[in-house]
């Protein structure tokens, strides 16, 4: 069976006849299927209440019950969660209900008296279908994410090809991948803007029938607007007025409209020059807020392992190299970066080492890029090492929590919540750092304690509930699986050895 070992399921049995209900519970407990809970209810109304609280994956229900019959209950369940797999317990007298049962989404019928083989086959098939459905959904999500990431990467490459003055063929190649037939374009620069606002504006541009690509360059937002026809000045002014009315605190500057892709940088430089003319005093040197923002953007590029993003953040510095205050700003940036690294990763970054002879090390854009890449590579290795240590620490904390709470109704979700991480992430940690699955780790602790309690003379019933099992038969099955003998055999052997 190819079940995911980190996925456990719940089954709900709704049956008013105690003998049949207890029989089904004992049959399912004896099966080697990944059920963490076997829930029961005596009528449809109670069953619906249990479902709403526990959200079981599978429901097995009798038809003829007091207060609410099985079909009414299943119809209500399906309205809440359509994916729930429902089986009907039936005798030959109830085939008249088959049409309605199929209409409301009943998976199959289990004839009374139910036998082990039939129940095992139906539940196994249901679990396998759920696993396949979950896999398909996961693959669809991954595919959508890949397409989204691919599109974002192309946009980033297109922006980068324009900003680094690559030839028009490279720019056209990237635009073609994005499905853009650009006849003309213009650059718009924004100041007093954040990244979220920039992307919102880009969406507005796209809604107007243009195509925009954008990114933050230092503290400025840069947006290239493309059209499949020749843009007009009035048209761009109207677009800018619309943006200005929605973002009153943002300052907007446009460059020239160009027809050649390789001249987009000219449009950018013109828009940037207008922005600098308005606020040239503020742009001569960087204040503390801007230094801190640049340091955080550097770390964002580092975490994304995106060197192109990092290089794009260096563009504003290119025109300032050797200018008054530039090297002082670089030293302040290194100091701020060290503080951010220490706060976020608890790592020491020797910023003074990198600031030594900085005026000799950075003479042009190429040397600035090499300087940034040296810091990037050094920090990336340190952060990866720290992340591994943090993962091992979380894994050990999970094991400690299980050791201290195995006797409780513990699940992957409860442990993940205690560690403030997602169940999926916890499952990955367990698979990466351990040899056993989550269920096997919990059962090992429970059986370890059970052996101790047997040796101390407790009854098997007492032991079952003290170590966290809800069923003595399930406890016996797990004990035998791990110890290679039943609890009774273990007790006898211990007494003989004593």
C-alpha positions in Angstrom: 0.0 0.0 0.0 1.4 3.4 -1.0 -0.2 5.6 1.7 1.7 8.6 2.9 3.0 7.6 6.3 2.5 11.2 7.7 -1.2 11.1 6.8 -3.7 9.6 9.2 -7.5 9.3 8.6 -10.7 9.3 10.6 -13.7 7.1 10.1 -17.2 7.6 11.6 -19.6 4.7 12.1 -23.2 5.7 12.6 -25.3 2.7 13.6 -28.2 2.5 16.1 -27.7 -1.2 16.7 -24.9 -1.6 19.3 -23.9 -5.2 18.2 -23.4 -4.1 14.6 -21.6 -0.9 15.7 -19.2 -2.7 18.0 -18.6 -5.3 15.3 -17.6 -2.7 12.8 -15.3 -1.0 15.3 -13.5 -4.2 16.1 -13.2 -5.2 12.4 -11.7 -1.8 11.4 -9.3 -1.7 14.5 -8.0 -5.1 13.4 -7.1 -3.8 9.9 -3.7 -2.5 9.2 -5.0 0.7 7.7 -3.9 4.3 8.7 -6.9 5.3 10.9 -6.0 7.5 13.8 -9.6 7.7 15.1 -12.6 5.4 14.8 -15.6 7.6 15.8 -19.1 6.3 16.6 -22.7 7.7 16.8 -26.1 6.1 17.5 -28.3 8.1 15.1 -28.1 10.5 12.2 -28.4 13.7 14.3 -25.6 12.6 16.6 -23.6 11.5 13.6 -23.9 14.9 12.0 -22.8 16.6 15.2 -19.7 14.3 15.4 -18.9 15.0 11.8 -19.0 18.8 12.3 -16.7 18.5 15.2 -14.2 15.8 14.0 -14.4 16.2 10.1 -13.8 12.4 9.4 -12.7 11.4 6.0 -15.0 8.3 5.7 -18.5 7.8 7.0 -20.3 4.4 7.3 -24.0 4.8 8.1 -27.1 2.7 8.6 -30.2 3.9 6.7 -33.0 3.3 9.1 -32.2 5.2 12.4 -34.2 7.4 14.8 -34.1 11.2 14.8 -32.4 11.4 11.4 -31.9 8.6 8.9 -28.6 7.8 7.2 -29.4 9.3 3.8 -30.6 12.6 5.4 -27.4 12.8 7.4 -25.1 12.0 4.4 -26.9 14.6 2.3 -26.2 17.2 5.0 -22.5 16.0 5.3 -22.0 16.2 1.5 -23.2 19.8 1.5 -20.5 20.6 4.1 -17.7 18.6 2.6 -18.3 16.9 -0.7 -15.0 15.0 -0.7 -16.2 12.9 2.3 -16.4 9.2 1.3 -19.8 7.8 2.5 -20.9 4.1 2.7 -24.4 2.9 3.5 -25.0 -0.2 5.7 -27.9 -2.0 4.1 -29.9 -5.2 4.0 -31.6 -6.5 0.8 -34.8 -4.7 1.9 -33.2 -1.3 1.4 -32.3 -1.6 -2.3 -35.2 0.8 -3.0 -33.0 3.5 -1.5 -30.2 3.0 -4.0 -31.3 5.6 -6.5 -31.4 8.4 -3.9 -28.1 7.1 -2.3 -26.3 7.3 -5.6 -27.8 10.8 -6.3 -26.5 12.3 -3.0 -23.0 10.8 -3.5 -22.9 7.5 -1.6 -19.8 5.6 -2.6 -21.1 2.0 -2.1 -23.3 -0.3 0.0 -22.1 -2.6 2.8 -24.5 -5.5 3.2 -25.5 -6.6 6.7 -24.1 -8.6 8.4 -20.8 -7.0 7.3 -17.8 -9.2 6.9 -14.1 -8.3 7.3 -13.1 -8.9 3.7 -15.7 -6.6 2.3 -15.0 -3.8 4.7 -11.3 -4.1 4.2 -11.6 -4.0 0.4 -14.0 -1.0 0.4 -11.9 1.0 2.9 -8.7 0.2 1.1 -10.1 1.3 -2.2 -11.5 4.5 -0.6 -8.2 5.4 1.0 -6.3 4.7 -2.2 -8.7 7.0 -4.2 -8.3 9.7 -1.5 -4.5 9.4 -1.8 -4.6 9.7 -5.6 -7.0 12.6 -5.4 -4.7 14.4 -2.9 -1.7 13.7 -5.2 -3.5 15.1 -8.2 -4.5 18.2 -6.3 -0.9 18.6 -5.1 0.5 18.2 -8.6 -2.0 20.7 -9.9 -1.0 23.3 -7.3 2.7 22.7 -8.0 2.1 23.1 -11.8 0.2 26.3 -11.2 2.9 27.6 -9.0 5.6 26.6 -11.5 3.8 28.4 -14.2 3.5 31.5 -12.0 7.1 31.3 -10.9 8.2 30.8 -14.6 6.2 33.9 -15.6 7.7 35.9 -12.8 11.2 34.8 -13.8 10.6 35.9 -17.4 9.3 39.3 -16.2 12.4 39.6 -14.0 14.7 38.7 -16.9 12.9 41.2 -19.1 13.3 44.0 -16.6 16.9 43.0 -16.1 17.6 42.9 -19.8 16.3 46.5 -20.1 18.1 47.8 -17.1 21.5 46.3 -18.1 21.3 47.7 -21.6 21.2 44.4 -23.4 20.7 44.4 -27.1 17.2 44.7 -28.6 17.1 41.0 -29.6 17.5 39.9 -26.0 14.7 42.3 -24.9 12.4 41.2 -27.7 13.1 37.5 -26.9 11.9 38.1 -23.3 8.9 40.2 -24.4 7.9 37.4 -26.9 8.0 34.8 -24.1 5.6 37.0 -22.2 3.3 37.2 -25.2 3.9 41.0 -25.7 4.0 42.5 -29.1 5.5 45.8 -28.2 5.3 48.6 -30.8 6.1 51.3 -28.3 6.9 51.7 -24.6 7.5 54.2 -21.9 9.1 54.2 -18.5 7.4 55.7 -15.4 9.3 56.2 -12.2 7.6 56.5 -8.8 9.0 57.9 -5.5 7.4 57.6 -2.0 6.2 54.2 -3.0 6.5 50.7 -1.6 6.6 47.4 -3.5 3.0 46.4 -2.8 1.8 49.8 -4.2 4.0 49.3 -7.3 2.5 45.9 -8.1 -1.0 47.3 -7.6 -0.3 50.0 -10.1 1.2 47.5 -12.5 -2.1 45.5 -12.2 -4.0 48.7 -13.0 -1.9 49.3 -16.1 -2.6 45.7 -17.2 -6.4 46.2 -16.6 -6.2 49.3 -18.9 -5.1 47.0 -21.8 -1.4 47.8 -21.6 1.3 45.4 -20.4 3.5 46.5 -17.5 6.6 45.0 -16.0 8.0 46.6 -12.8 10.4 46.3 -9.9 11.9 48.4 -7.1 15.2 50.0 -7.9 16.5 51.3 -4.5 13.5 53.2 -3.1 12.1 54.1 -6.5 9.4 52.1 -8.3 10.2 51.6 -12.0 7.4 50.6 -14.4 7.8 49.9 -18.1 4.5 50.2 -20.0 4.2 48.5 -23.4 1.5 48.8 -26.1 0.9 47.1 -29.4 0.5 50.5 -31.1 2.1 53.9 -30.9 1.4 55.4 -27.5 0.4 59.1 -27.3 1.5 61.7 -24.8 -2.1 62.5 -23.8 -2.8 58.8 -23.3 0.2 58.4 -20.9 -0.7 61.6 -19.1 -4.3 60.3 -18.6 -2.9 57.0 -17.2 -0.7 58.9 -14.8 -3.6 61.1 -13.7 -5.6 58.0 -12.9 -2.7 56.5 -10.9 -2.1 59.8 -9.1 -5.8 60.1 -8.1 -5.6 56.6 -6.5 -2.2 57.0 -4.8 -2.1 60.6 -3.7 1.2 60.4 -1.7 3.1 58.8 -4.6 5.1 61.1 -6.9 5.0 60.1 -10.6 7.5 60.9 -13.4 7.4 59.7 -17.0 10.1 59.4 -19.6 9.9 59.7 -23.3 7.8 57.4 -25.4 10.1 55.2 -27.5 9.6 52.9 -30.4 12.8 51.0 -30.2 13.3 48.5 -27.3 16.9 49.4 -26.8 15.9 53.0 -26.1 13.8 52.1 -23.1 16.8 52.8 -20.8 16.7 56.4 -22.3 13.1 56.7 -21.2 14.1 55.4 -17.7 17.0 57.8 -17.4 14.8 60.7 -18.4 12.1 59.8 -15.8 14.7 59.2 -13.2 16.3 62.6 -13.9 12.9 64.3 -13.4 12.6 62.5 -10.0 16.1 63.5 -9.0 15.5 67.1 -10.0 12.5 67.3 -7.7 14.2 65.6 -4.7 18.0 65.8 -5.5 18.9 66.9 -2.0 17.3 63.8 -0.5 18.9 61.5 -3.1 22.5 62.8 -2.6 23.0 60.7 0.5 21.0 57.9 2.0 19.2 58.4 5.3 18.9 55.6 8.0 15.5 54.5 6.8 16.7 54.0 3.2 19.9 52.2 4.3 17.8 49.8 6.4 15.5 49.2 3.5 18.4 48.4 1.2 19.8 46.0 3.7 16.5 44.2 4.0 16.2 44.0 0.2 19.7 42.5 0.1 18.6 39.8 2.6 15.4 39.2 0.5 17.6 38.5 -2.6 19.8 36.3 -0.5 16.9 34.2 0.9 15.4 33.9 -2.6 18.8 32.9 -3.9 18.2 35.4 -6.7 21.5 37.1 -7.8 19.7 39.0 -10.6 17.5 40.6 -7.9 20.6 41.6 -6.0 22.3 43.1 -9.1 19.2 45.1 -9.9 19.4 46.6 -6.4 22.9 47.9 -7.2 21.7 50.1 -10.2 21.1 53.3 -8.1 24.7 53.1 -6.7 26.3 53.0 -10.2 25.9 56.7 -10.8 27.1 57.6 -7.2 30.4 55.7 -7.1 33.2 58.1 -5.9 30.6 60.8 -5.2 30.8 62.6 -1.9 29.4 60.5 0.8 29.2 57.3 -1.2 31.8 55.3 0.7 30.4 56.5 4.0 27.0 55.2 2.9 28.5 51.9 1.9 30.1 51.5 5.4 26.8 52.3 7.0 25.0 49.8 4.8 27.5 47.1 5.8 26.9 47.9 9.5 23.1 47.8 9.1 23.3 44.6 7.1 25.4 43.0 9.9 22.7 44.1 12.4 19.9 42.6 10.3 21.8 39.3 9.9 22.4 39.1 13.6 18.7 39.9 14.5 17.2 37.5 11.9 19.7 34.5 11.9 21.7 35.1 15.2 24.8 35.1 13.0 27.9 37.3 13.3 28.8 39.2 10.1 32.3 40.9 10.3 31.2 44.1 8.5 34.5 45.9 9.5 36.5 43.3 7.5 34.5 44.2 4.3 34.6 48.0 5.0 38.4 48.0 5.1 39.9 49.8 2.0 36.3 50.0 0.5 37.3 53.1 -1.5 40.0 51.1 -3.3 37.9 48.0 -3.8 34.9 49.7 -5.4 35.9 51.9 -8.4 33.2 51.1 -10.9 29.9 49.1 -11.3 31.8 45.8 -12.1 33.9 46.0 -8.9 30.7 47.0 -6.9 29.0 43.9 -8.3 32.0 41.7 -7.4 32.0 43.2 -3.9 28.3 42.5 -3.4 28.7 38.9 -4.7 31.5 38.2 -2.3 29.2 39.2 0.6 26.3 37.3 -0.9 28.3 34.0 -1.2 29.7 34.3 2.3 26.3 35.0 3.9 24.5 32.3 1.9 26.8 29.6 3.2 26.4 30.8 6.8 22.6 31.0 6.6 22.3 27.6 5.0 24.4 26.2 7.9 22.3 28.0 10.5 19.0 26.8 8.8 20.2 23.2 9.0 21.0 23.6 12.7 17.6 25.2 13.3 15.9 22.2 11.5 17.7 19.7 13.7 16.7 21.7 16.8 13.0 21.6 15.7 13.2 17.9 15.1 14.7 17.3 18.5 12.0 19.5 20.1 9.4 17.4 18.3 10.9 14.2 19.7 11.0 15.7 23.2 7.4 16.8 23.0 6.3 13.3 21.8 8.3 11.7 24.7 6.5 13.9 27.2 3.0 13.7 25.7 2.7 10.2 24.1 0.0 9.3 26.6 -2.3 12.0 25.2 -4.3 12.0 21.9 -1.3 13.3 20.1 -1.2 14.0 16.3 1.1 15.5 13.7 -1.1 18.7 13.9 -0.8 19.0 17.7 3.0 18.7 17.7 3.3 21.1 14.8 1.1 23.7 16.6 3.3 23.3 19.7 6.4 24.1 17.7 4.7 26.9 15.7 5.3 25.2 12.4 3.1 23.6 9.8 2.3 19.9 9.9 3.7 19.5 6.4 7.0 21.1 7.4 7.2 18.9 10.6 6.5 15.9 8.4 9.5 16.9 6.1 11.7 17.3 9.2 10.8 13.8 10.5 11.4 12.2 7.1 14.7 14.1 6.6 16.3 13.6 10.1 14.7 10.3 11.3 14.2 6.8 10.1 10.7 6.3 11.5 7.4 8.0 10.5 5.5 10.2 13.0 3.1 7.3 13.9 6.0 4.9 14.4 7.8 7.4 16.8 4.6 7.8 18.9 3.9 4.1 19.0 7.5 3.3 20.0 7.2 5.6 23.0 3.8 4.1 23.9 5.0 0.6 23.7 8.2 1.4 25.6 6.1 2.7 28.5 3.7 -0.2 28.1 6.5 -2.7 28.6 7.5 -0.9 31.8 3.9 -1.0 33.1 3.6 -4.7 32.3 6.7 -5.3 34.4 5.1 -3.3 37.2 2.0 -5.5 37.3 -0.6 -3.2 35.7 -3.5 -4.8 33.8 -3.6 -4.6 30.0 -6.7 -2.5 30.1 -5.1 0.0 32.4 -2.0 0.1 30.3 -3.9 0.7 27.1 -5.3 4.0 28.3 -2.3 5.1 30.3 -0.1 5.0 27.3 -2.5 6.7 25.0 -4.3 4.0 23.0 -8.1 4.1 22.7 -8.6 0.4 22.0 -7.1 -2.6 23.7 -7.2 -4.6 20.5 -5.3 -1.9 18.7 -2.8 -1.7 21.5 -2.3 -5.5 21.3 -1.7 -5.3 17.5 0.9 -2.5 17.8 2.6 -4.2 20.7 2.9 -7.4 18.8 4.2 -5.6 15.7 7.0 -3.8 17.6 7.9 -6.4 20.2 7.3 -9.5 18.1 5.1 -11.0 20.8 1.8 -10.3 22.4 1.5 -8.4 25.7 0.5 -11.6 27.4 3.6 -13.4 26.0 5.8 -10.6 27.1 4.4 -10.7 30.6 4.9 -14.4 30.9 8.5 -14.2 29.7 9.2 -11.4 32.2 7.7 -13.4 35.0 9.8 -16.5 34.0 13.0 -14.4 33.8 12.3 -12.9 37.2 
